[in-house]
Amino acid sequence: MAHIEELELSAHRDDIIKDVKDLIEKYRSIFEWDVPEIDEKLADTLILNEVRKALDDVQHRLLSK
């Protein structure tokens, strides 16, 4: 049987995915404004890597309390 937390997460999964996609798109737009001739693949890789690092940092801070 699923824990209540898993059920709650399942109910919000699509919203979380949308929020993350919106966050990535926000920074893609900023990069494009600041650097018109940007290498989009490189910029996407850098943004995604930084978001992963940020998530790891947030996870560490939340779970080490």
N, CA, C and O atoms as a Maestro MAE file, in Angstrom:
{
 s_m_m2io_version
 :::
 2.0.0
}

f_m_ct {
 s_m_title
 :::
 protein
 m_atom[260] {
  # First column is atom index #
  i_m_mmod_type
  r_m_x_coord
  r_m_y_coord
  r_m_z_coord
  i_m_residue_number
  s_m_chain_name
  s_m_pdb_residue_name
  s_m_pdb_atom_name
  i_m_atomic_number
  :::
  1 25 0.840 -1.183 0.000 1 A "MET " " N  " 7
  2 3 0.000 0.000 0.000 1 A "MET " " CA " 6
  3 2 0.886 1.248 0.000 1 A "MET " " C  " 6
  4 15 1.903 1.301 0.692 1 A "MET " " O  " 8
  5 25 0.496 2.221 -0.763 2 A "ALA " " N  " 7
  6 3 1.265 3.454 -0.864 2 A "ALA " " CA " 6
  7 2 1.100 4.303 0.392 2 A "ALA " " C  " 6
  8 15 0.025 4.360 0.990 2 A "ALA " " O  " 8
  9 25 2.179 4.952 0.771 3 A "HIS " " N  " 7
  10 3 2.110 5.899 1.876 3 A "HIS " " CA " 6
  11 2 1.339 7.132 1.417 3 A "HIS " " C  " 6
  12 15 1.291 7.435 0.225 3 A "HIS " " O  " 8
  13 25 0.751 7.826 2.349 4 A "ILE " " N  " 7
  14 3 -0.022 9.022 2.039 4 A "ILE " " CA " 6
  15 2 0.851 10.066 1.329 4 A "ILE " " C  " 6
  16 15 0.369 10.798 0.464 4 A "ILE " " O  " 8
  17 25 2.136 10.131 1.701 5 A "GLU " " N  " 7
  18 3 3.043 11.079 1.065 5 A "GLU " " CA " 6
  19 2 3.232 10.755 -0.423 5 A "GLU " " C  " 6
  20 15 3.308 11.661 -1.253 5 A "GLU " " O  " 8
  21 25 3.307 9.471 -0.752 6 A "GLU " " N  " 7
  22 3 3.450 9.059 -2.142 6 A "GLU " " CA " 6
  23 2 2.195 9.382 -2.937 6 A "GLU " " C  " 6
  24 15 2.278 9.795 -4.094 6 A "GLU " " O  " 8
  25 25 1.040 9.198 -2.325 7 A "LEU " " N  " 7
  26 3 -0.218 9.547 -2.989 7 A "LEU " " CA " 6
  27 2 -0.305 11.051 -3.230 7 A "LEU " " C  " 6
  28 15 -0.733 11.497 -4.295 7 A "LEU " " O  " 8
  29 25 0.101 11.817 -2.240 8 A "GLU " " N  " 7
  30 3 0.077 13.274 -2.374 8 A "GLU " " CA " 6
  31 2 1.040 13.730 -3.469 8 A "GLU " " C  " 6
  32 15 0.704 14.586 -4.286 8 A "GLU " " O  " 8
  33 25 2.225 13.155 -3.475 9 A "LEU " " N  " 7
  34 3 3.195 13.491 -4.517 9 A "LEU " " CA " 6
  35 2 2.655 13.142 -5.896 9 A "LEU " " C  " 6
  36 15 2.790 13.926 -6.835 9 A "LEU " " O  " 8
  37 25 2.059 12.000 -6.018 10 A "SER " " N  " 7
  38 3 1.484 11.570 -7.294 10 A "SER " " CA " 6
  39 2 0.438 12.566 -7.795 10 A "SER " " C  " 6
  40 15 0.338 12.819 -8.996 10 A "SER " " O  " 8
  41 25 -0.320 13.113 -6.892 11 A "ALA " " N  " 7
  42 3 -1.358 14.081 -7.256 11 A "ALA " " CA " 6
  43 2 -0.765 15.390 -7.770 11 A "ALA " " C  " 6
  44 15 -1.437 16.134 -8.484 11 A "ALA " " O  " 8
  45 25 0.483 15.676 -7.414 12 A "HIS " " N  " 7
  46 3 1.117 16.948 -7.790 12 A "HIS " " CA " 6
  47 2 2.257 16.788 -8.799 12 A "HIS " " C  " 6
  48 15 2.889 17.772 -9.183 12 A "HIS " " O  " 8
  49 25 2.518 15.561 -9.224 13 A "ARG " " N  " 7
  50 3 3.664 15.291 -10.099 13 A "ARG " " CA " 6
  51 2 3.649 16.160 -11.363 13 A "ARG " " C  " 6
  52 15 4.672 16.749 -11.714 13 A "ARG " " O  " 8
  53 25 2.520 16.244 -12.039 14 A "ASP " " N  " 7
  54 3 2.437 17.047 -13.266 14 A "ASP " " CA " 6
  55 2 2.738 18.514 -13.000 14 A "ASP " " C  " 6
  56 15 3.381 19.175 -13.815 14 A "ASP " " O  " 8
  57 25 2.279 19.023 -11.868 15 A "ASP " " N  " 7
  58 3 2.558 20.422 -11.511 15 A "ASP " " CA " 6
  59 2 4.050 20.643 -11.263 15 A "ASP " " C  " 6
  60 15 4.609 21.663 -11.664 15 A "ASP " " O  " 8
  61 25 4.681 19.687 -10.604 16 A "ILE " " N  " 7
  62 3 6.114 19.805 -10.335 16 A "ILE " " CA " 6
  63 2 6.895 19.815 -11.649 16 A "ILE " " C  " 6
  64 15 7.800 20.629 -11.833 16 A "ILE " " O  " 8
  65 25 6.545 18.915 -12.552 17 A "ILE " " N  " 7
  66 3 7.212 18.855 -13.853 17 A "ILE " " CA " 6
  67 2 7.034 20.170 -14.601 17 A "ILE " " C  " 6
  68 15 7.994 20.699 -15.162 17 A "ILE " " O  " 8
  69 25 5.827 20.697 -14.613 18 A "LYS " " N  " 7
  70 3 5.568 21.971 -15.289 18 A "LYS " " CA " 6
  71 2 6.394 23.096 -14.670 18 A "LYS " " C  " 6
  72 15 6.979 23.908 -15.385 18 A "LYS " " O  " 8
  73 25 6.439 23.140 -13.345 19 A "ASP " " N  " 7
  74 3 7.205 24.185 -12.665 19 A "ASP " " CA " 6
  75 2 8.693 24.108 -13.022 19 A "ASP " " C  " 6
  76 15 9.330 25.136 -13.252 19 A "ASP " " O  " 8
  77 25 9.243 22.901 -13.067 20 A "VAL " " N  " 7
  78 3 10.658 22.740 -13.406 20 A "VAL " " CA " 6
  79 2 10.899 23.162 -14.854 20 A "VAL " " C  " 6
  80 15 11.870 23.862 -15.142 20 A "VAL " " O  " 8
  81 25 10.028 22.744 -15.760 21 A "LYS " " N  " 7
  82 3 10.164 23.154 -17.163 21 A "LYS " " CA " 6
  83 2 10.097 24.671 -17.287 21 A "LYS " " C  " 6
  84 15 10.872 25.263 -18.039 21 A "LYS " " O  " 8
  85 25 9.191 25.301 -16.566 22 A "ASP " " N  " 7
  86 3 9.075 26.764 -16.593 22 A "ASP " " CA " 6
  87 2 10.342 27.431 -16.057 22 A "ASP " " C  " 6
  88 15 10.783 28.450 -16.590 22 A "ASP " " O  " 8
  89 25 10.921 26.860 -15.010 23 A "LEU " " N  " 7
  90 3 12.155 27.400 -14.442 23 A "LEU " " CA " 6
  91 2 13.296 27.314 -15.461 23 A "LEU " " C  " 6
  92 15 14.040 28.276 -15.649 23 A "LEU " " O  " 8
  93 25 13.426 26.171 -16.106 24 A "ILE " " N  " 7
  94 3 14.462 26.002 -17.126 24 A "ILE " " CA " 6
  95 2 14.251 26.996 -18.258 24 A "ILE " " C  " 6
  96 15 15.202 27.625 -18.720 24 A "ILE " " O  " 8
  97 25 13.017 27.139 -18.701 25 A "GLU " " N  " 7
  98 3 12.721 28.065 -19.794 25 A "GLU " " CA " 6
  99 2 13.022 29.505 -19.397 25 A "GLU " " C  " 6
  100 15 13.466 30.295 -20.230 25 A "GLU " " O  " 8
  101 25 12.789 29.853 -18.147 26 A "LYS " " N  " 7
  102 3 13.107 31.196 -17.652 26 A "LYS " " CA " 6
  103 2 14.590 31.495 -17.863 26 A "LYS " " C  " 6
  104 15 14.946 32.556 -18.375 26 A "LYS " " O  " 8
  105 25 15.454 30.560 -17.468 27 A "TYR " " N  " 7
  106 3 16.886 30.789 -17.595 27 A "TYR " " CA " 6
  107 2 17.375 30.659 -19.032 27 A "TYR " " C  " 6
  108 15 18.353 31.307 -19.405 27 A "TYR " " O  " 8
  109 25 16.722 29.840 -19.841 28 A "ARG " " N  " 7
  110 3 17.050 29.784 -21.271 28 A "ARG " " CA " 6
  111 2 16.791 31.155 -21.904 28 A "ARG " " C  " 6
  112 15 17.594 31.633 -22.704 28 A "ARG " " O  " 8
  113 25 15.686 31.774 -21.549 29 A "SER " " N  " 7
  114 3 15.351 33.097 -22.082 29 A "SER " " CA " 6
  115 2 16.363 34.141 -21.644 29 A "SER " " C  " 6
  116 15 16.786 34.975 -22.444 29 A "SER " " O  " 8
  117 25 16.749 34.098 -20.381 30 A "ILE " " N  " 7
  118 3 17.727 35.057 -19.869 30 A "ILE " " CA " 6
  119 2 19.052 34.908 -20.615 30 A "ILE " " C  " 6
  120 15 19.665 35.903 -21.003 30 A "ILE " " O  " 8
  121 25 19.489 33.669 -20.814 31 A "PHE " " N  " 7
  122 3 20.733 33.440 -21.549 31 A "PHE " " CA " 6
  123 2 20.629 34.015 -22.959 31 A "PHE " " C  " 6
  124 15 21.567 34.648 -23.443 31 A "PHE " " O  " 8
  125 25 19.508 33.802 -23.609 32 A "GLU " " N  " 7
  126 3 19.328 34.289 -24.982 32 A "GLU " " CA " 6
  127 2 19.311 35.815 -25.034 32 A "GLU " " C  " 6
  128 15 19.813 36.403 -25.992 32 A "GLU " " O  " 8
  129 25 18.740 36.465 -24.015 33 A "TRP " " N  " 7
  130 3 18.736 37.933 -23.986 33 A "TRP " " CA " 6
  131 2 20.155 38.465 -23.819 33 A "TRP " " C  " 6
  132 15 20.558 39.422 -24.480 33 A "TRP " " O  " 8
  133 25 20.908 37.823 -22.918 34 A "ASP " " N  " 7
  134 3 22.245 38.310 -22.577 34 A "ASP " " CA " 6
  135 2 23.287 37.972 -23.642 34 A "ASP " " C  " 6
  136 15 24.244 38.723 -23.832 34 A "ASP " " O  " 8
  137 25 23.109 36.853 -24.333 35 A "VAL " " N  " 7
  138 3 24.092 36.393 -25.319 35 A "VAL " " CA " 6
  139 2 23.346 35.984 -26.588 35 A "VAL " " C  " 6
  140 15 22.970 34.821 -26.736 35 A "VAL " " O  " 8
  141 25 23.130 36.931 -27.506 36 A "PRO " " N  " 7
  142 3 22.319 36.649 -28.694 36 A "PRO " " CA " 6
  143 2 22.814 35.480 -29.553 36 A "PRO " " C  " 6
  144 15 21.996 34.750 -30.115 36 A "PRO " " O  " 8
  145 25 24.134 35.286 -29.667 37 A "GLU " " N  " 7
  146 3 24.668 34.216 -30.506 37 A "GLU " " CA " 6
  147 2 25.088 33.019 -29.670 37 A "GLU " " C  " 6
  148 15 26.156 32.445 -29.880 37 A "GLU " " O  " 8
  149 25 24.252 32.655 -28.734 38 A "ILE " " N  " 7
  150 3 24.577 31.615 -27.762 38 A "ILE " " CA " 6
  151 2 24.536 30.220 -28.386 38 A "ILE " " C  " 6
  152 15 23.756 29.951 -29.300 38 A "ILE " " O  " 8
  153 25 25.383 29.353 -27.875 39 A "ASP " " N  " 7
  154 3 25.336 27.929 -28.201 39 A "ASP " " CA " 6
  155 2 24.238 27.330 -27.316 39 A "ASP " " C  " 6
  156 15 24.456 27.082 -26.131 39 A "ASP " " O  " 8
  157 25 23.068 27.103 -27.897 40 A "GLU " " N  " 7
  158 3 21.901 26.694 -27.106 40 A "GLU " " CA " 6
  159 2 22.102 25.361 -26.388 40 A "GLU " " C  " 6
  160 15 21.681 25.206 -25.241 40 A "GLU " " O  " 8
  161 25 22.741 24.400 -27.052 41 A "LYS " " N  " 7
  162 3 22.971 23.105 -26.397 41 A "LYS " " CA " 6
  163 2 23.874 23.253 -25.183 41 A "LYS " " C  " 6
  164 15 23.624 22.659 -24.133 41 A "LYS " " O  " 8
  165 25 24.915 24.041 -25.332 42 A "LEU " " N  " 7
  166 3 25.820 24.270 -24.204 42 A "LEU " " CA " 6
  167 2 25.098 25.014 -23.086 42 A "LEU " " C  " 6
  168 15 25.225 24.654 -21.916 42 A "LEU " " O  " 8
  169 25 24.354 26.032 -23.435 43 A "ALA " " N  " 7
  170 3 23.603 26.787 -22.426 43 A "ALA " " CA " 6
  171 2 22.604 25.882 -21.705 43 A "ALA " " C  " 6
  172 15 22.482 25.944 -20.482 43 A "ALA " " O  " 8
  173 25 21.894 25.049 -22.453 44 A "ASP " " N  " 7
  174 3 20.934 24.125 -21.836 44 A "ASP " " CA " 6
  175 2 21.639 23.175 -20.870 44 A "ASP " " C  " 6
  176 15 21.152 22.925 -19.767 44 A "ASP " " O  " 8
  177 25 22.784 22.653 -21.292 45 A "THR " " N  " 7
  178 3 23.546 21.745 -20.429 45 A "THR " " CA " 6
  179 2 23.980 22.444 -19.151 45 A "THR " " C  " 6
  180 15 23.858 21.887 -18.060 45 A "THR " " O  " 8
  181 25 24.488 23.667 -19.285 46 A "LEU " " N  " 7
  182 3 24.931 24.425 -18.110 46 A "LEU " " CA " 6
  183 2 23.771 24.719 -17.163 46 A "LEU " " C  " 6
  184 15 23.901 24.572 -15.948 46 A "LEU " " O  " 8
  185 25 22.652 25.128 -17.720 47 A "ILE " " N  " 7
  186 3 21.470 25.436 -16.896 47 A "ILE " " CA " 6
  187 2 20.985 24.186 -16.177 47 A "ILE " " C  " 6
  188 15 20.742 24.218 -14.971 47 A "ILE " " O  " 8
  189 25 20.844 23.088 -16.905 48 A "LEU " " N  " 7
  190 3 20.367 21.843 -16.298 48 A "LEU " " CA " 6
  191 2 21.320 21.341 -15.213 48 A "LEU " " C  " 6
  192 15 20.877 20.869 -14.166 48 A "LEU " " O  " 8
  193 25 22.615 21.441 -15.460 49 A "ASN " " N  " 7
  194 3 23.587 21.022 -14.442 49 A "ASN " " CA " 6
  195 2 23.485 21.879 -13.188 49 A "ASN " " C  " 6
  196 15 23.586 21.371 -12.072 49 A "ASN " " O  " 8
  197 25 23.284 23.178 -13.377 50 A "GLU " " N  " 7
  198 3 23.167 24.071 -12.221 50 A "GLU " " CA " 6
  199 2 21.889 23.802 -11.433 50 A "GLU " " C  " 6
  200 15 21.892 23.859 -10.203 50 A "GLU " " O  " 8
  201 25 20.807 23.511 -12.132 51 A "VAL " " N  " 7
  202 3 19.552 23.174 -11.453 51 A "VAL " " CA " 6
  203 2 19.727 21.875 -10.657 51 A "VAL " " C  " 6
  204 15 19.233 21.761 -9.536 51 A "VAL " " O  " 8
  205 25 20.426 20.902 -11.238 52 A "ARG " " N  " 7
  206 3 20.691 19.648 -10.504 52 A "ARG " " CA " 6
  207 2 21.495 19.922 -9.236 52 A "ARG " " C  " 6
  208 15 21.191 19.379 -8.174 52 A "ARG " " O  " 8
  209 25 22.528 20.769 -9.350 53 A "LYS " " N  " 7
  210 3 23.330 21.120 -8.175 53 A "LYS " " CA " 6
  211 2 22.465 21.815 -7.131 53 A "LYS " " C  " 6
  212 15 22.580 21.537 -5.938 53 A "LYS " " O  " 8
  213 25 21.601 22.719 -7.580 54 A "ALA " " N  " 7
  214 3 20.719 23.430 -6.651 54 A "ALA " " CA " 6
  215 2 19.776 22.463 -5.949 54 A "ALA " " C  " 6
  216 15 19.548 22.582 -4.746 54 A "ALA " " O  " 8
  217 25 19.229 21.509 -6.693 55 A "LEU " " N  " 7
  218 3 18.344 20.506 -6.091 55 A "LEU " " CA " 6
  219 2 19.091 19.659 -5.065 55 A "LEU " " C  " 6
  220 15 18.562 19.362 -3.993 55 A "LEU " " O  " 8
  221 25 20.319 19.273 -5.397 56 A "ASP " " N  " 7
  222 3 21.131 18.508 -4.441 56 A "ASP " " CA " 6
  223 2 21.375 19.318 -3.170 56 A "ASP " " C  " 6
  224 15 21.315 18.782 -2.064 56 A "ASP " " O  " 8
  225 25 21.651 20.605 -3.335 57 A "ASP " " N  " 7
  226 3 21.894 21.479 -2.190 57 A "ASP " " CA " 6
  227 2 20.638 21.609 -1.330 57 A "ASP " " C  " 6
  228 15 20.704 21.510 -0.104 57 A "ASP " " O  " 8
  229 25 19.516 21.828 -1.966 58 A "VAL " " N  " 7
  230 3 18.251 21.943 -1.230 58 A "VAL " " CA " 6
  231 2 17.947 20.634 -0.502 58 A "VAL " " C  " 6
  232 15 17.550 20.648 0.663 58 A "VAL " " O  " 8
  233 25 18.133 19.511 -1.184 59 A "GLN " " N  " 7
  234 3 17.886 18.208 -0.564 59 A "GLN " " CA " 6
  235 2 18.781 18.024 0.656 59 A "GLN " " C  " 6
  236 15 18.313 17.591 1.710 59 A "GLN " " O  " 8
  237 25 20.046 18.347 0.523 60 A "HIS " " N  " 7
  238 3 20.985 18.200 1.632 60 A "HIS " " CA " 6
  239 2 20.556 19.052 2.830 60 A "HIS " " C  " 6
  240 15 20.559 18.591 3.972 60 A "HIS " " O  " 8
  241 25 20.187 20.301 2.544 61 A "ARG " " N  " 7
  242 3 19.780 21.211 3.635 61 A "ARG " " CA " 6
  243 2 18.489 20.746 4.313 61 A "ARG " " C  " 6
  244 15 18.375 20.805 5.538 61 A "ARG " " O  " 8
  245 25 17.525 20.287 3.527 62 A "LEU " " N  " 7
  246 3 16.254 19.854 4.112 62 A "LEU " " CA " 6
  247 2 16.398 18.565 4.924 62 A "LEU " " C  " 6
  248 15 15.788 18.418 5.983 62 A "LEU " " O  " 8
  249 25 17.201 17.645 4.422 63 A "LEU " " N  " 7
  250 3 17.289 16.338 5.072 63 A "LEU " " CA " 6
  251 2 18.319 16.289 6.190 63 A "LEU " " C  " 6
  252 15 18.380 15.303 6.924 63 A "LEU " " O  " 8
  253 25 19.119 17.320 6.334 64 A "SER " " N  " 7
  254 3 20.130 17.313 7.394 64 A "SER " " CA " 6
  255 2 19.637 18.031 8.649 64 A "SER " " C  " 6
  256 15 20.401 18.234 9.592 64 A "SER " " O  " 8
  257 25 18.378 18.410 8.659 65 A "LYS " " N  " 7
  258 3 17.826 19.103 9.841 65 A "LYS " " CA " 6
  259 2 17.570 18.114 10.947 65 A "LYS " " C  " 6
  260 15 17.108 18.497 12.022 65 A "LYS " " O  " 8
  :::
 }
 m_bond[259] {
  # First column is bond index #
  i_m_from
  i_m_to
  i_m_order
  :::
  1 1 2 1
  2 2 3 1
  3 3 4 2
  4 3 5 1
  5 5 6 1
  6 6 7 1
  7 7 8 2
  8 7 9 1
  9 9 10 1
  10 10 11 1
  11 11 12 2
  12 11 13 1
  13 13 14 1
  14 14 15 1
  15 15 16 2
  16 15 17 1
  17 17 18 1
  18 18 19 1
  19 19 20 2
  20 19 21 1
  21 21 22 1
  22 22 23 1
  23 23 24 2
  24 23 25 1
  25 25 26 1
  26 26 27 1
  27 27 28 2
  28 27 29 1
  29 29 30 1
  30 30 31 1
  31 31 32 2
  32 31 33 1
  33 33 34 1
  34 34 35 1
  35 35 36 2
  36 35 37 1
  37 37 38 1
  38 38 39 1
  39 39 40 2
  40 39 41 1
  41 41 42 1
  42 42 43 1
  43 43 44 2
  44 43 45 1
  45 45 46 1
  46 46 47 1
  47 47 48 2
  48 47 49 1
  49 49 50 1
  50 50 51 1
  51 51 52 2
  52 51 53 1
  53 53 54 1
  54 54 55 1
  55 55 56 2
  56 55 57 1
  57 57 58 1
  58 58 59 1
  59 59 60 2
  60 59 61 1
  61 61 62 1
  62 62 63 1
  63 63 64 2
  64 63 65 1
  65 65 66 1
  66 66 67 1
  67 67 68 2
  68 67 69 1
  69 69 70 1
  70 70 71 1
  71 71 72 2
  72 71 73 1
  73 73 74 1
  74 74 75 1
  75 75 76 2
  76 75 77 1
  77 77 78 1
  78 78 79 1
  79 79 80 2
  80 79 81 1
  81 81 82 1
  82 82 83 1
  83 83 84 2
  84 83 85 1
  85 85 86 1
  86 86 87 1
  87 87 88 2
  88 87 89 1
  89 89 90 1
  90 90 91 1
  91 91 92 2
  92 91 93 1
  93 93 94 1
  94 94 95 1
  95 95 96 2
  96 95 97 1
  97 97 98 1
  98 98 99 1
  99 99 100 2
  100 99 101 1
  101 101 102 1
  102 102 103 1
  103 103 104 2
  104 103 105 1
  105 105 106 1
  106 106 107 1
  107 107 108 2
  108 107 109 1
  109 109 110 1
  110 110 111 1
  111 111 112 2
  112 111 113 1
  113 113 114 1
  114 114 115 1
  115 115 116 2
  116 115 117 1
  117 117 118 1
  118 118 119 1
  119 119 120 2
  120 119 121 1
  121 121 122 1
  122 122 123 1
  123 123 124 2
  124 123 125 1
  125 125 126 1
  126 126 127 1
  127 127 128 2
  128 127 129 1
  129 129 130 1
  130 130 131 1
  131 131 132 2
  132 131 133 1
  133 133 134 1
  134 134 135 1
  135 135 136 2
  136 135 137 1
  137 137 138 1
  138 138 139 1
  139 139 140 2
  140 139 141 1
  141 141 142 1
  142 142 143 1
  143 143 144 2
  144 143 145 1
  145 145 146 1
  146 146 147 1
  147 147 148 2
  148 147 149 1
  149 149 150 1
  150 150 151 1
  151 151 152 2
  152 151 153 1
  153 153 154 1
  154 154 155 1
  155 155 156 2
  156 155 157 1
  157 157 158 1
  158 158 159 1
  159 159 160 2
  160 159 161 1
  161 161 162 1
  162 162 163 1
  163 163 164 2
  164 163 165 1
  165 165 166 1
  166 166 167 1
  167 167 168 2
  168 167 169 1
  169 169 170 1
  170 170 171 1
  171 171 172 2
  172 171 173 1
  173 173 174 1
  174 174 175 1
  175 175 176 2
  176 175 177 1
  177 177 178 1
  178 178 179 1
  179 179 180 2
  180 179 181 1
  181 181 182 1
  182 182 183 1
  183 183 184 2
  184 183 185 1
  185 185 186 1
  186 186 187 1
  187 187 188 2
  188 187 189 1
  189 189 190 1
  190 190 191 1
  191 191 192 2
  192 191 193 1
  193 193 194 1
  194 194 195 1
  195 195 196 2
  196 195 197 1
  197 197 198 1
  198 198 199 1
  199 199 200 2
  200 199 201 1
  201 201 202 1
  202 202 203 1
  203 203 204 2
  204 203 205 1
  205 205 206 1
  206 206 207 1
  207 207 208 2
  208 207 209 1
  209 209 210 1
  210 210 211 1
  211 211 212 2
  212 211 213 1
  213 213 214 1
  214 214 215 1
  215 215 216 2
  216 215 217 1
  217 217 218 1
  218 218 219 1
  219 219 220 2
  220 219 221 1
  221 221 222 1
  222 222 223 1
  223 223 224 2
  224 223 225 1
  225 225 226 1
  226 226 227 1
  227 227 228 2
  228 227 229 1
  229 229 230 1
  230 230 231 1
  231 231 232 2
  232 231 233 1
  233 233 234 1
  234 234 235 1
  235 235 236 2
  236 235 237 1
  237 237 238 1
  238 238 239 1
  239 239 240 2
  240 239 241 1
  241 241 242 1
  242 242 243 1
  243 243 244 2
  244 243 245 1
  245 245 246 1
  246 246 247 1
  247 247 248 2
  248 247 249 1
  249 249 250 1
  250 250 251 1
  251 251 252 2
  252 251 253 1
  253 253 254 1
  254 254 255 1
  255 255 256 2
  256 255 257 1
  257 257 258 1
  258 258 259 1
  259 259 260 2
  :::
 }
}
